[in-house]
Structures are given as C-alpha cells and as structure tokens.
Amino acid sequence: MKTTDEISNEYDFSNGIRGKHFKDYRKGTNIVLLKADVAEVFKDSKSVNRALRMLMDIAKKETDGKLIPH
C-alpha cells in the first residue's frame, strides 16, 4: 500500500476543468453506483435523471399525484 500523498503517474488530469462540478456539488448531490448492465444503457447523469423523472411522472399519475418518498 502506498503511503505517500503523490498522485500516481497513471492518472492524467491534463484535460481536467477545475471547478466543473462545483455549483452542482454546492446545491447538493448524491452519488449512486450503477450495475454494469444499467450503466451500458444509461451512459451519463443526464440520461439517468431523465429516466428517473419519467418514472416519477408515471408514479404520480398512478397515485393521483401523491408520490410519497420511501
């Protein structure tokens, strides 16, 4: 196990954008790990959020708009 604070050479941050997700992080965020088969279909956060919002809309219609979080 490495005990140094150095970043391994295998990581390349040369094209990174500092602060890219800062505003979203400040608003509040939740990180969810997707199983491989789900991640194959939903490639990014936008597609996952779109699918979940559609599911929420369906659930609201089925429950007369009374979607209750569990």
N, CA, C and O of each residue as an XYZ file, in Angstrom:
280
protein
N       0.846     -1.195      0.000
C       0.000      0.000      0.000
C       0.879      1.242      0.000
O       1.838      1.339      0.766
N       0.546      2.180     -0.857
C       1.288      3.424     -0.955
C       0.959      4.330      0.229
O      -0.205      4.473      0.604
N       1.970      4.929      0.805
C       1.729      5.808      1.950
C       2.106      7.254      1.643
O       2.217      8.066      2.562
N       2.299      7.580      0.406
C       2.675      8.939      0.012
C       1.461      9.686     -0.533
O       0.492      9.068     -0.973
N       1.516     10.995     -0.501
C       0.411     11.820     -0.988
C       0.519     12.109     -2.485
O      -0.303     12.848     -3.026
N       1.505     11.547     -3.156
C       1.692     11.806     -4.573
C       0.641     11.091     -5.414
O       0.178     10.005     -5.063
N       0.271     11.715     -6.530
C      -0.669     11.115     -7.475
C       0.106     10.182     -8.389
O       1.175     10.528     -8.892
N      -0.436      9.016     -8.593
C       0.202      8.035     -9.461
C       0.304      8.561    -10.892
O      -0.540      9.343    -11.328
N       1.323      8.138    -11.611
C       1.536      8.564    -12.987
C       0.430      8.092    -13.936
O       0.282      8.643    -15.027
N      -0.339      7.090    -13.538
C      -1.379      6.560    -14.420
C      -2.568      7.506    -14.567
O      -3.384      7.325    -15.471
N      -2.683      8.506    -13.702
C      -3.784      9.458    -13.793
C      -3.361     10.648    -14.632
O      -2.284     11.210    -14.432
N      -4.210     11.028    -15.567
C      -3.906     12.155    -16.447
C      -4.986     13.208    -16.283
O      -6.107     13.035    -16.761
N      -4.654     14.287    -15.615
C      -5.599     15.378    -15.392
C      -5.316     16.568    -16.305
O      -5.813     17.667    -16.057
N      -4.529     16.363    -17.351
C      -4.119     17.473    -18.211
C      -5.300     18.132    -18.930
O      -5.210     19.304    -19.294
N      -6.398     17.411    -19.142
C      -7.575     17.994    -19.784
C      -8.691     18.297    -18.796
O      -9.817     18.596    -19.194
N      -8.378     18.221    -17.513
C      -9.369     18.473    -16.475
C      -9.788     19.937    -16.437
O      -9.035     20.823    -16.840
N     -10.995     20.174    -15.948
C     -11.513     21.534    -15.820
C     -11.771     21.789    -14.342
O     -12.671     21.195    -13.747
N     -10.986     22.664    -13.763
C     -11.103     22.964    -12.347
C     -12.468     23.589    -12.046
O     -12.875     24.542    -12.710
N     -13.162     23.061    -11.061
C     -14.443     23.603    -10.620
C     -15.628     23.249    -11.499
O     -16.697     23.841    -11.350
N     -15.469     22.298    -12.415
C     -16.527     21.945    -13.362
C     -17.833     21.559    -12.668
O     -18.911     21.912    -13.148
N     -17.754     20.851    -11.560
C     -18.956     20.359    -10.873
C     -19.215     21.090     -9.554
O     -20.055     20.665     -8.760
N     -18.503     22.172     -9.327
C     -18.581     22.879     -8.049
C     -19.992     23.352     -7.705
O     -20.470     23.127     -6.594
N     -20.664     24.012     -8.665
C     -22.005     24.551     -8.389
C     -23.001     23.438     -8.075
O     -23.801     23.565     -7.147
N     -22.958     22.357     -8.838
C     -23.858     21.232     -8.574
C     -23.569     20.618     -7.208
O     -24.493     20.262     -6.477
N     -22.305     20.495     -6.869
C     -21.925     19.917     -5.577
C     -22.454     20.783     -4.443
O     -22.948     20.261     -3.444
N     -22.356     22.102     -4.586
C     -22.830     23.011     -3.539
C     -24.342     22.928     -3.359
O     -24.841     23.096     -2.246
N     -25.078     22.670     -4.444
C     -26.540     22.553     -4.375
C     -26.957     21.302     -3.618
O     -28.043     21.245     -3.042
N     -26.096     20.316     -3.625
C     -26.418     19.036     -3.012
C     -26.457     17.973     -4.081
O     -27.084     18.152     -5.125
N     -25.809     16.902     -3.830
C     -25.724     15.851     -4.824
C     -25.689     14.508     -4.136
O     -25.414     14.416     -2.940
N     -25.964     13.482     -4.886
C     -25.944     12.132     -4.363
C     -25.270     11.259     -5.408
O     -25.679     11.247     -6.569
N     -24.268     10.548     -5.013
C     -23.569      9.678     -5.949
C     -24.139      8.275     -5.819
O     -24.246      7.728     -4.721
N     -24.500      7.709     -6.954
C     -25.093      6.381     -6.996
C     -24.267      5.514     -7.933
O     -23.906      5.946     -9.027
N     -23.970      4.304     -7.512
C     -23.230      3.379     -8.359
C     -24.211      2.505     -9.113
O     -25.094      1.884     -8.521
N     -24.048      2.464    -10.422
C     -24.929      1.672    -11.276
C     -24.287      0.320    -11.555
O     -23.068      0.226    -11.703
N     -25.091     -0.706    -11.627
C     -24.615     -2.022    -12.046
C     -24.227     -1.930    -13.515
O     -24.744     -1.085    -14.246
N     -23.324     -2.791    -13.946
C     -22.765     -2.729    -15.295
C     -23.835     -2.761    -16.381
O     -23.732     -2.030    -17.365
N     -24.861     -3.598    -16.218
C     -25.885     -3.700    -17.255
C     -26.705     -2.419    -17.372
O     -27.138     -2.059    -18.466
N     -26.918     -1.736    -16.265
C     -27.655     -0.472    -16.278
C     -26.768      0.632    -16.870
O     -27.235      1.453    -17.659
N     -25.495      0.644    -16.485
C     -24.558      1.653    -16.981
C     -24.346      1.548    -18.490
O     -23.999      2.537    -19.134
N     -24.548      0.372    -19.052
C     -24.433      0.211    -20.506
C     -25.508      0.999    -21.234
O     -25.279      1.506    -22.331
N     -26.680      1.100    -20.623
C     -27.813      1.787    -21.245
C     -27.795      3.278    -20.907
O     -28.015      4.119    -21.779
N     -27.534      3.601    -19.646
C     -27.539      4.983    -19.176
C     -26.095      5.440    -19.020
O     -25.463      5.192    -17.993
N     -25.580      6.107    -20.044
C     -24.156      6.438    -20.132
C     -23.739      7.637    -19.300
O     -22.550      7.810    -19.031
N     -24.701      8.482    -18.880
C     -24.320      9.688    -18.153
C     -25.438     10.106    -17.193
O     -26.532      9.543    -17.215
N     -25.149     11.091    -16.362
C     -26.116     11.567    -15.373
C     -27.388     12.091    -16.021
O     -28.485     11.886    -15.502
N     -27.240     12.765    -17.153
C     -28.413     13.337    -17.839
C     -29.411     12.248    -18.210
O     -30.613     12.416    -18.003
N     -28.928     11.132    -18.756
C     -29.844     10.059    -19.165
C     -30.460      9.359    -17.956
O     -31.626      8.965    -18.000
N     -29.709      9.204    -16.900
C     -30.250      8.586    -15.682
C     -31.330      9.479    -15.083
O     -32.406      8.998    -14.728
N     -31.053     10.774    -14.968
C     -32.026     11.701    -14.396
C     -33.288     11.781    -15.243
O     -34.391     11.851    -14.702
N     -33.138     11.771    -16.571
C     -34.299     11.811    -17.464
C     -35.183     10.579    -17.232
O     -36.404     10.698    -17.128
N     -34.568      9.411    -17.155
C     -35.328      8.175    -16.956
C     -36.023      8.172    -15.592
O     -37.177      7.759    -15.481
N     -35.329      8.624    -14.573
C     -35.938      8.647    -13.239
C     -37.079      9.657    -13.145
O     -38.077      9.406    -12.468
N     -36.937     10.791    -13.816
C     -38.031     11.775    -13.822
C     -39.258     11.233    -14.551
O     -40.392     11.472    -14.137
N     -39.020     10.505    -15.638
C     -40.143      9.887    -16.348
C     -40.831      8.868    -15.447
O     -42.059      8.797    -15.419
N     -40.062      8.092    -14.721
C     -40.624      7.117    -13.784
C     -41.407      7.823    -12.678
O     -42.467      7.350    -12.269
N     -40.891      8.949    -12.195
C     -41.613      9.722    -11.175
C     -42.947     10.228    -11.721
O     -43.959     10.190    -11.021
N     -42.950     10.702    -12.969
C     -44.191     11.180    -13.586
C     -45.220     10.060    -13.694
O     -46.401     10.266    -13.416
N     -44.773      8.888    -14.095
C     -45.670      7.728    -14.194
C     -46.234      7.383    -12.820
O     -47.432      7.141    -12.672
N     -45.365      7.362    -11.827
C     -45.813      7.029    -10.471
C     -46.819      8.051     -9.958
O     -47.802      7.688     -9.313
N     -46.575      9.337    -10.245
C     -47.521     10.377     -9.822
C     -48.890     10.178    -10.464
O     -49.917     10.333     -9.803
N     -48.906      9.834    -11.761
C     -50.173      9.605    -12.459
C     -50.910      8.413    -11.870
O     -52.135      8.431    -11.751
N     -50.171      7.388    -11.505
C     -50.775      6.170    -10.955
C     -51.278      6.372     -9.528
O     -52.134      5.619     -9.063
N     -50.756      7.378     -8.832
C     -51.146      7.599     -7.430
C     -51.860      8.933     -7.255
O     -51.831      9.511     -6.169
N     -52.501      9.425     -8.309
C     -53.239     10.694     -8.271
C     -52.370     11.852     -7.790
O     -52.839     12.720     -7.054
N     -51.112     11.863     -8.203
C     -50.215     12.958     -7.870
C     -49.654     12.933     -6.475
O     -49.017     13.894     -6.043
N     -49.878     11.855     -5.764
C     -49.414     11.761     -4.386
C     -48.210     10.829     -4.289
O     -48.271      9.770     -3.664
N     -47.133     11.238     -4.911
C     -45.909     10.449     -4.872
C     -45.283     10.608     -3.487
O     -44.896     11.704     -3.084
N     -45.196      9.505     -2.783
C     -44.674      9.534     -1.421
C     -43.287      8.888     -1.409
O     -43.149      7.705     -1.721
N     -42.259      9.666     -1.047
C     -40.910      9.080     -0.992
C     -40.809      8.027      0.103
O     -41.406      8.162      1.172
N     -40.055      6.992     -0.177
C     -39.861      5.935      0.823
C     -38.506      6.047      1.438
O     -38.153      5.246      2.304
